[in-house]
């Protein structure tokens, strides 16, 4: 399959896709299936390259326009529908692959129709011709699902209301953060290592054993303020990089960043998938990003159970970031689908989230440059939490088993969650009993 991502994609996207592409299955579920010929046809198709920077992506498309692109994908769609309708003995893995084919085909057909009309992007998708088609394309690209803008906004609003209530319950007064100069790298490394050791001792109670997995490396990033994120994980090097965006490093962010990028976040997800993934390597694509980021956002709720968030500042910082992510969803939909101008965006942000005024401009710049990407965290987390609520209705529910199962499909698109029972009901009796802490509650759970 031709590589789906442009070589000009930014490092954060490349590293996440690198994680997905490393997955290898050890199960029989990855054997050849009735749609082998369909997959070969799919792999031979030419795809418009998709990348994080929207402006760069659309510029690249102008030089790649082809008259054969759309007809080839239309022909493939006919074959895809035929396989979907006439094969009733497909495995759950096959069904997820078909879902993936459907999503990418819709993206590519849309991309062809939109690429035929040159555009000038100035920070708002809503101001483009065929703006709703562009927003739908971005939804398929980053979320892997076709969700209406208003429905996405509602999820962001509901998540924000929950998060901001928890944030304000922690403190009615502004929290004072401690910081050190960025040059004190050894002190920061030691702090992160201490958090790693603390979590390692407790992680088995809620998640899985990690003794057979590759160890986590921790290092300071050299990217600096130009990179629009405070941390990232490199799966090829098994390394969590913390990124300094100013001269002083806020110590309150360390618990939150470690959980998301290390254990039980991206590092555990990457390592477990490489050893125990279901469905094998289903080819890297951005449509799995909502699952990847959704997992890392979901597990933050267990920070207190893993020995972190023991001080007020760290807990406040984590809750602030959860509220921030949900506010970004509202702003992304408002800016790129509903047509909010900059004044409306800032007014909405400051009215509802004054606690985040200090990072508003940075995040608005990110949303303009990378439309839709910011929604992967909240939407993926929302889908996982909906599945959790459903599974908790089972009297035999075990949290550790649920987490183990999720890790085994966390490299797949979100559509895999809809087939959770198909994946795991048949294999449930074969799994070893798990120690679990059921229905754990902490301030980050509610």
N, C-alpha and C positions, 0 to 999 in steps of 0.2 A: 504494500500500500504506500502510495506517495505520502511523504510526510505532510501531516495536516497543518503543522505550525510553521510560520515563517521564521527564517533564521534571524530575523530582526526582532523577534519577540523579546520582551524584557526578561531579566534573569529569574524573577519570581515565578513567572509562568513556565519557563523552561525547566526549572528545578522541580516543580510539581508534576509536570508531564513526565519528566525523567523518572520520578517515583512510580507513576502508573506503568510505564513501559518496562520496568524491571520485573514485573510480576510473572512468576512461573508456577504453573499448577502441578500438584503431585497427585491429583485425583483422576479417576477414570472419566470424569465429566467433561474432560477436554478432548475426547476422542472425536474422530471425524463424524459428521452428522449429515442428514439429508440435504442440507443447504451448502455443501462444500463448493459446488459449482457456482452458486450464488455469491459466495464469498470471493471466489476467484474473479468473478466479473466485477464485484465491488472494488477489489484491490487494483484492478486495471483502469478504473475511471480516473480522469483528471479532476483534481479538486482545486477550487480557489483556496489559496493559503489563508488561514485564520490566525490572528495574533492579538496580543493584548492592547497595543496602541491603535485605537480606532482610526485615527487620521492616516497613519502609516499604512494600515491595512487597505483602506479604500484607495489610496494613491497607487499601491501596488496592483490592485485589481485593474486599474485603467490600462496597464501595459499587458494584461493577460487575457483580455477579452477574446473569446473564441465562439464562433457560430455553432460548433459541434457540441459545446459543453452541455447546453440545456437538453438537446435531443438525446444525448447519451444517458443522462440521468433520468429522463422521462421513460426511456426504454427499460432502464434498470428498475424503476418503480413498478412497472408492469410485472416484471419477473418476481420482484419482492412480494407484491400482493398475491401472486399466484402461489408462492411457497407458503406464505402465511395462511392462506385459506385452505390449502390442500394437504397440509401436513399436521396431523393431530397427535403425533407421538413424539413431539419435540421435547427435549429436556428443558429445565428452567434456564440453563445456560444458553441453549439455542434461542429461547424466547427473548432473553435479554439482548442477545446479539441481533435478533430481528428488530427489536425496539431501537437499538443503536443505529442500524441501517436506516430505519424510517426517519429518525431524527436528522442524521447527516444528509440524507437525500433531500429532505425538506429544506435544510440549510443551503445546500448547493443549488437547488432550483431557485430559491429566493435570491441567492447571491448572484446568479446569472442575470436574473431580471433586473436587479438593482445596479449591477455593474455596467449595464448598457447606458446608464444615464450619469455622466460625470457630476460630481458634487464638490462643494467646498465646505468642509466641516469647520465650524467655529465654536465648538464646545457644547452644542445642543443638538441631539438627534431629532428632537421635536421640530426644529426649524428646517429640516431637510425635506425635499420632495419625497413622498411615500414614507413619511416618518414612522407610521405604525408598522409598515413592513420591515423597516430597518430595526425597530425595537423588537419585533417578533424574531427576526434573525438573531439578534443578540441574546434573546431569551433562550432560544434553542442552543446557541453556541455555548453559553456559560452555565445554564441550568439544566440543559438536556431535556427540557420539557416545554410544552407550549402553554404557558400560563398568562392570563390576561393581566394587563398593567394594574387594574384596580384590585384584582385579587392579590397580586404581589404587594401592592401598597398596604392592603389590609393586614397581611401577615407582618409586615414591618411595623405598622402602627400598634398592633396587638403586642408584639414582642417588645416594642419600646415602652409601652405603658407598664408592662410587667417589670422591665428592667429598671426604669426610672423610679418606680415605687420602692424597689429594693435598695437602690442607690440612696435615696433620700431617707430611708429607714436607718441606714448605717450612720448617717451624720446629718444633723440639721445645720452644722457649721462647716465651712470649707476645711478640707483635710490638708495638713501641711506635709509635703513630701520631703524626704531626705535625698540628697544626691551627692555624688562625688565627681571629680574631674575625670573626663574620659581617658586621660593618659594613665590612670591607675588600673591598667588592664588586668594585672594579677589579682587584685582585689575582686574585680568583677568575675573573673574566671573561678576564683575560689567560692564566691557566693553561689554561682550557678552549680558548681560541683556539689556543694552542700545540699542544695535542693534536689539534685539528682539522687544522691545517696538516701535522702529522706524518703523520696517517693518510691525508690526501688524496694525498700523494706516493706512497704504497704500495698504495692500495686496488685499483688496476687489476690488480695481479699476482694477486689472489685473487678479486676480484669483478667489477665492471664499471667502465667509464668514467663519470665524474660531471660532466664539463665542461659537458654540455648540461642538467644538472638545476639546479633552483633552489638557491641557496646556503642553508646552514644559519645561522639566527640563534640566538644564545645569550643567555639573560637569567636573572636571578634571579627566582624565583617570590615572590609576595607572600602565598602561602597559609600558610606557617609551620608550626608543630608540629601544628596541627589536621588537616593533610592527612597521611594515613598512608603516604606514599611519599616517597623522597628526590629524585625527579625525575619529569618527564613530558614528553611531546612533543605539541605543538599543530600538527597538520597544516595547519590553515587559515592559520596565521601562519608556517609553516616554522620553528618555534622550539622549541629544547630549553630547558626551564626546570629549573634546579637549585633544590631546595627545602631551606632551612635548618630543621632540626628542633630545634636547640639554639643556645646562644650561641656555640659554637665549631664551626667547619666542619672535618671530618676530610678532610685532603688526600688520603689514600690511596684514597678512594672515587672520585676524579675520573676515572681511566682507565676504570674499570668503568662508571660512569654515562654517560660520553661514548660509549663503544662501543654500549651498549644503546639510548640515545635518539638518538644522532647517526648517524655513519657507522661501520660499515655496518648499523646497527640501524634504528630506526623511521624516521629521516629518509630514508635510502636506499630503504627499503621503500615508503614513502609516495610519494616522487618517482618512482620507477621504475614503480610501479603506475599512477600517473596518466598516464604516457606510453605504457607498453608492456604493460599488463595484458591477459591473455587473458580471454575471456568477458564483457568489459565490466562495467558496473555491475550486480552481481547483488543489489542491495539490502542495506543495512547491517543487521547483526544480531550479537548477541553470540556466535552459534555460530561465527563466524570468529575469535574472540579467541584461541583456542588456537593458530591458525596465526600470527596477528600477534605474540603474545608468544613463541611458540615460536621464530620466526625470530630475534627480538632476543636471546633467550637462547642460541640455537645459535651465533650469530656471535661470541659472547664468547670462544670457544675460540681464535680467531685474533688475539687481542689482541697477543701477543708478536710475531707476524709482521707486524703493522701498526705496530710501533714503540712499543707501550705495555707495561705490566707489566715495566719494566726495573728497578724497585726492589722489594725484598722486601716492603715494606708494601703496595704496590699489588697485587701478585700474591696476597698473603695475603688481602687484603680481598675480591678477586674470588672466590677459592676459598671463602672463608667464606660469601659470598652464595649461591654455588651449593649449598653444603651446607645453608644456611638454607632455600632454596626447597624442597629435597627433604625436609627435616624438616617443613616446613609441610604437604606432601602427607600425610605420615603422621599428623600431628596433625589435619588436616581430616577425613580418613577416620575416625580414632579418635574424634574429638569428635562428628561429625555422622552417622556411619553405625554405628559400633561401640558408641557410648554411653559413651565415656570421660568421667569427671568431671574437674574442674579439677585435682584432686590427681594423678590418673593421667597427665594430659597433662603437667604440670610434671615429674613423676617421669621420664617417658619422655624428655622433652627434655633435662633436666639429666644424666641417666645417659649418654645417647648423644651429646649435643652441648653439653658444658660451655663450649666456645668461644663459643657463642651465648647464654649466660646474660644478657648485657647487653641483648639485644633481645627476650628471650622474652616479656615482658609486653605489649610493643607489638604483637608479631605475634599473640599469642593474642587480643588485642582485635580485631585486623583480621579474623582467621578467624571470630570470633563474629559480627561485623558483616557481613562479606562472604563467607559460606560458598561454597566451590568456586572462587571467583575465583583464589585463590592457586595452584590446580592447573594453570592454563592454561600457565604458563611451562615447567614440567617435562614435562607431558604433550605439549605441542606440540614441545618440543625432542626428546623421546624419539622421536616419530613421524618427525621430520625425520632424525634420526640413523639410524633403522632403514632409511629410504629411501637414505641415503648409503651405508651398508654394502652394500646390494643393488646400487646403481649402480656401486660400486667394483669389482665382480666383472667388469665389462665392460673388456676390454683397451684400449678406446678412450676410457675415462673421462677427462674433463677437469673439474677442479674449478671453473674459472671458468664453464664452460658449465652445469654443475650449478647454480651459484649464480644465473646469469642466468635459468635456467628457473624456479627456485624463486621468484625475485622476481616473475616474470610471473604466478604463481598465488597469491602470498602474501596476497591480499585475499580468497581463497576459503576455505571450511571445510576441515578436515583431510581430508575425503573426497577432495579433489582430488589428494592425494599418492598415493592408491591408483590413480589414473588417469594417473600421470606418463608412462608409456610411450605411452598413447593421445594425450596432449597433444603429446609431443615427438618420438616416433620418426618420424612422418610429415614433420615439419618440420626434422629434423636436418640433412639435406643442404643446406637452404637457408640455414643459419646460417653466418656468417663464422667462419673458424678463430679460436680463442681462445688467447691466451697463458695458460698455467696453471702453477700449482705444485701438482703432484699429491701427495696423501698427506702434506701438511704435518703435521709433528708438533712440538708444543710441550708444555709442562707442562699447558696447558689443553685439549689434544686428547685426552689419554689417558682 
